[in-house]
């Protein structure tokens, strides 16, 4: 005869909508939640098509994984999936509290470390398929990896935009796997005490870019803002603050942002191919980067950093839970309203 506790446990299990297997990692302080089991059925075909299906039919999954009460605004999700290219160790779709990302540098380092932790890859060189192209990863230790990113370039130099409460801001528009507006003069010192002021300024700049029709190639939205200033460490080259699409700041130096920075440095002749560049984040963590030139306008950046596993387990969704798809937070709502 079954015991009452056993029957109760069985009823609870039957009410579980699904389990989502995850591993959490941080890359130089920036979190990545890697989903390795229980993801949505997105079918086959090119990753951009699967991203479109994700957004259309399974966006509640993104919200569940990223938003409170199971997640938090700063985390970036990484859904592991079958690659279309058989030479790749995995396909990966990156997403955050506001939507979907073409690439994510810190996330790719976190994915490499997580794949090794899960026993899916050995140390050494591997390929990852992303919605914007295939990247190379070199897992040097269980916690250190470099990524050879997608081709990066500067689209516009010295773009001026009038920003409410700030005045004229000048920056470069560059692609590093995501679109960036890179500003050499930060509106405030790049320290943690100034995060709120920096976030407010970056949000106003992004809105001004949108309002004035300043975009990336083919009208793509510039959804990342990057401020630069002098480094705090004597052996670093620069310190940055990166404002992400959902209103959070990047705790790491940002892999795609560092790639965009290298594209600008290369275009200005300020950094030679193979020459190392140490990019420091606002919390003092760092990426070491360099590039190879493809042609006059395009480079291939390589970015190296460290990632560490923080936790693993299952996220659980129950059908009677009113927040099974997360709590709609202000930053994400404001981001979506801005694009209407």
C-alpha positions in Angstrom: 0.0 0.0 0.0 1.4 3.4 -1.0 2.0 5.9 1.8 0.3 9.3 1.9 3.6 11.2 1.5 4.4 9.1 -1.6 1.0 9.8 -3.1 1.4 13.5 -2.4 4.8 13.5 -4.0 3.4 11.7 -7.1 0.7 14.3 -7.4 3.2 17.1 -7.2 5.4 15.5 -9.8 2.4 15.1 -12.1 1.7 18.8 -11.9 5.2 19.7 -13.0 4.8 21.2 -16.5 8.4 20.6 -17.4 12.0 20.5 -16.1 14.7 22.6 -17.6 18.2 21.4 -17.1 20.8 24.1 -16.7 24.3 25.0 -15.7 25.2 28.5 -14.5 28.6 30.0 -15.2 30.1 33.4 -14.9 32.7 34.8 -17.3 34.8 37.5 -15.7 31.8 38.2 -13.5 29.0 38.2 -16.1 26.5 35.3 -15.7 25.5 32.8 -18.4 22.7 30.3 -17.9 23.4 27.3 -20.2 20.3 25.2 -21.0 21.2 21.7 -21.9 17.9 19.8 -21.4 14.2 20.6 -21.6 14.4 23.4 -24.1 11.7 24.2 -26.6 11.3 22.2 -29.8 12.6 24.5 -32.6 13.0 22.0 -35.4 15.9 21.9 -37.7 17.4 24.3 -40.3 19.6 27.4 -40.0 19.9 28.9 -36.5 18.4 32.3 -37.6 15.2 30.4 -38.6 15.2 28.6 -35.2 15.6 31.9 -33.4 12.5 33.3 -35.3 10.5 30.2 -34.2 11.8 30.7 -30.6 10.6 34.3 -30.6 7.2 33.5 -32.2 6.2 30.3 -30.4 8.3 29.8 -27.3 9.2 33.3 -26.0 7.6 32.3 -22.7 10.5 29.9 -22.3 13.0 32.7 -22.6 11.1 34.7 -20.0 10.9 31.8 -17.6 14.7 31.2 -17.8 15.8 34.8 -17.5 13.2 36.7 -15.6 12.4 36.6 -11.9 11.6 34.5 -9.9 13.9 31.9 -11.6 16.4 34.3 -13.1 17.5 37.9 -12.9 18.0 40.8 -15.3 21.8 40.5 -15.7 21.9 36.8 -16.8 22.3 35.8 -20.5 20.7 32.5 -21.6 22.4 30.1 -23.9 20.3 27.3 -25.4 22.3 24.4 -26.6 21.0 22.8 -29.8 22.0 20.6 -32.7 24.3 22.5 -35.2 23.6 22.4 -38.9 27.3 22.1 -39.5 28.6 18.7 -38.4 32.0 20.1 -37.7 30.6 22.1 -34.7 30.5 20.8 -31.2 27.1 22.5 -30.6 24.8 25.1 -31.8 23.9 27.9 -29.4 21.1 30.5 -29.3 21.8 33.5 -26.9 19.0 35.4 -25.3 18.5 37.9 -22.4 15.7 39.8 -20.6 14.8 41.9 -23.7 15.1 39.3 -26.5 17.6 37.5 -28.6 21.3 38.1 -29.3 23.2 37.3 -32.5 26.4 36.5 -30.6 27.6 36.8 -27.0 31.4 36.7 -26.3 31.3 36.2 -22.6 28.5 33.6 -23.2 30.6 31.7 -25.7 33.4 31.4 -23.1 30.9 30.2 -20.5 29.4 27.7 -23.0 32.9 26.3 -23.7 33.6 25.8 -20.0 30.1 24.4 -19.4 30.4 21.9 -22.3 33.7 20.6 -20.8 32.1 20.5 -17.3 29.2 18.4 -18.7 31.7 16.0 -20.4 30.7 17.0 -23.9 34.1 18.4 -25.1 37.7 17.9 -24.3 40.3 20.6 -23.9 41.5 22.0 -27.3 40.0 23.7 -30.3 36.3 23.4 -31.2 33.6 25.2 -33.3 30.3 26.7 -32.1 27.5 27.6 -34.5 25.7 30.8 -33.6 22.9 32.7 -35.4 25.5 35.1 -36.9 28.1 32.6 -37.9 30.5 29.9 -36.7 33.1 30.8 -34.1 36.2 29.0 -33.0 36.9 28.3 -29.4 40.1 27.2 -27.8 39.5 25.7 -24.4 43.0 26.0 -22.8 42.1 24.9 -19.3 38.8 23.9 -17.7 38.3 27.6 -16.8 40.1 29.5 -19.6 39.0 29.8 -23.2 39.6 32.1 -26.2 37.0 32.7 -28.9 37.8 33.5 -32.5 34.8 35.7 -33.2 32.8 36.5 -36.3 34.3 39.1 -38.7 34.0 42.5 -37.1 34.2 46.0 -38.6 33.5 49.7 -38.0 30.6 51.0 -40.0 30.7 54.8 -39.1 33.3 56.9 -37.4 32.7 60.1 -35.3 28.8 60.0 -35.4 27.3 63.0 -33.6 23.9 62.7 -31.8 22.1 65.1 -29.6 21.1 63.5 -26.3 18.5 64.8 -23.8 20.2 66.1 -20.7 23.7 65.4 -22.0 24.2 67.4 -25.2 26.2 66.3 -28.2 27.7 62.8 -28.0 30.3 61.5 -30.5 30.9 57.8 -31.1 31.6 55.1 -33.6 29.2 52.5 -34.9 30.8 49.1 -35.1 29.8 45.4 -35.4 31.4 42.7 -33.2 28.6 40.1 -33.3 26.2 42.7 -32.0 25.8 46.4 -32.9 27.6 49.0 -30.7 27.9 52.7 -30.3 31.4 53.3 -28.8 32.1 56.5 -27.0 35.6 57.5 -26.0 34.7 60.1 -23.4 32.6 58.6 -20.6 30.0 60.9 -19.0 31.2 59.8 -15.5 34.2 58.0 -14.0 34.0 54.2 -14.7 33.6 53.0 -11.2 30.8 50.9 -9.6 29.5 53.9 -7.6 28.5 55.5 -10.9 26.6 52.6 -12.4 23.2 54.3 -12.1 24.4 57.5 -13.7 26.2 55.6 -16.5 23.1 53.4 -17.1 20.8 56.5 -17.3 23.2 58.2 -19.8 23.6 55.1 -21.9 19.8 54.6 -22.1 19.3 58.2 -23.2 22.0 57.8 -25.9 20.4 54.6 -27.2 17.0 56.2 -27.4 18.6 59.2 -29.2 20.2 56.9 -31.8 16.8 55.2 -32.3 15.0 58.5 -32.6 17.5 59.9 -35.1 17.5 56.8 -37.3 21.1 56.0 -36.6 21.5 52.3 -37.2 23.8 49.5 -38.2 23.8 47.8 -41.6 20.4 47.3 -43.2 18.7 49.4 -40.5 19.8 47.1 -37.7 19.2 48.6 -34.2 22.2 49.7 -32.2 21.3 48.0 -28.9 24.6 48.2 -27.0 26.3 51.4 -25.7 29.9 51.3 -24.7 31.8 54.0 -22.7 35.6 54.0 -22.4 38.1 55.5 -20.0 41.6 54.9 -18.6 42.3 51.6 -17.0 42.8 51.1 -13.3 45.4 48.3 -13.6 48.8 49.4 -14.8 49.1 46.6 -17.4 45.6 47.1 -19.0 44.9 49.3 -22.0 41.4 50.5 -21.4 38.4 50.3 -19.0 34.8 50.1 -20.3 31.2 50.2 -19.3 28.8 48.3 -21.6 25.0 48.9 -21.5 23.1 45.9 -22.7 19.7 45.7 -24.5 17.6 44.9 -21.4 18.9 47.9 -19.4 21.6 46.0 -17.4 25.4 46.6 -17.6 27.9 43.9 -18.5 30.0 42.8 -15.5 32.6 41.5 -17.9 34.5 43.6 -20.5 32.0 42.2 -23.1 33.4 39.9 -25.8 31.4 41.4 -28.7 32.1 44.9 -27.4 35.8 44.2 -27.2 35.6 42.9 -30.7 33.9 46.1 -31.9 36.6 48.1 -30.1 39.4 46.2 -31.8 37.7 46.9 -35.2 37.8 50.6 -34.4 41.4 50.5 -33.2 42.4 48.6 -36.4 40.5 51.1 -38.6 42.4 54.0 -37.0 45.8 52.2 -37.2 46.1 52.3 -33.4 46.5 48.5 -32.9 48.4 46.2 -35.2 47.4 42.6 -36.1 48.4 40.2 -33.3 49.2 43.0 -30.9 47.5 42.2 -27.5 44.8 44.5 -26.1 43.8 44.1 -22.4 40.3 45.4 -21.9 39.2 46.0 -18.3 35.6 46.0 -17.2 33.9 48.3 -14.7 34.4 45.7 -12.0 38.1 45.2 -12.8 37.8 41.9 -14.7 39.5 41.6 -18.0 39.7 40.1 -21.5 42.9 39.8 -23.5 42.3 40.3 -27.2 44.0 40.6 -30.5 43.0 40.4 -34.2 43.9 39.2 -37.6 43.0 41.3 -40.6 40.8 39.9 -43.4 40.9 43.0 -45.6 40.9 46.8 -45.4 37.6 46.9 -43.5 37.2 43.6 -41.7 39.0 41.8 -38.9 38.7 38.6 -37.0 39.1 39.3 -33.2 40.2 36.7 -30.7 39.1 37.3 -27.1 40.3 35.3 -24.1 38.8 35.1 -20.6 38.0 32.9 -17.7 34.7 31.3 -16.7 33.7 29.3 -13.7 30.7 27.1 -13.0 28.4 28.6 -10.3 25.6 26.1 -10.0 23.6 23.4 -11.8 20.1 21.9 -11.5 16.6 22.1 -12.9 14.2 25.0 -13.3 10.7 23.7 -12.7 7.5 25.1 -14.3 4.2 24.1 -12.8 0.9 24.8 -14.7 -0.8 26.5 -11.7 2.1 28.9 -11.2 1.0 32.4 -12.2 4.7 33.3 -12.9 5.6 30.3 -14.9 6.7 32.7 -17.6 8.5 35.0 -15.3 7.8 38.5 -13.9 7.8 41.2 -16.5 10.5 43.6 -15.2 10.7 47.3 -15.9 13.9 47.3 -17.9 12.6 44.7 -20.4 9.3 46.4 -20.7 10.9 49.8 -21.4 13.2 48.2 -24.0 10.2 46.7 -25.8 8.1 49.9 -25.6 11.0 51.8 -27.1 10.9 49.7 -30.3 7.2 50.0 -30.9 
